[in-house]
Amino acid sequence: MPKGYWVSVYRTISDPEKLAAYNKLAGPAVKAGGGRLLVRDGRVAAHDAGIVERTILIEFDSFEQAVAARESAAYQEALAVLSDGVERDFRIVEGID
């Protein structure tokens, strides 16, 4: 079964305090949903139209598990705290077998 991935790229962080509060709630929510953090920040080499931005990659055992974790009450609480503190591009993608 193909794995599922959350891919988040932070274009701007306008409120670091909201992001910190989100991180405190999101981490446990992701773990409870079966997610494993693979990439957070670190070095970035951007090419073509890419921009060096904060990048997060989280792996789940399946696409369905990734979607369910995003919809969970615990993660929704984290999103409410984050609100307008950042501008980010968030995707859930299905991996290749």
PyMOL commands that set and color helices and strands:
alter all, ss='L'
color gray80, all
select helices_A, chain A and resi 16-32+63-71+73-82
alter helices_A, ss='H'
color red, helices_A
select strands_A, chain A and resi 4-13+36-40+54-60+86-94
alter strands_A, ss='S'
color yellow, strands_A
deselect
rebuild
show_as cartoon
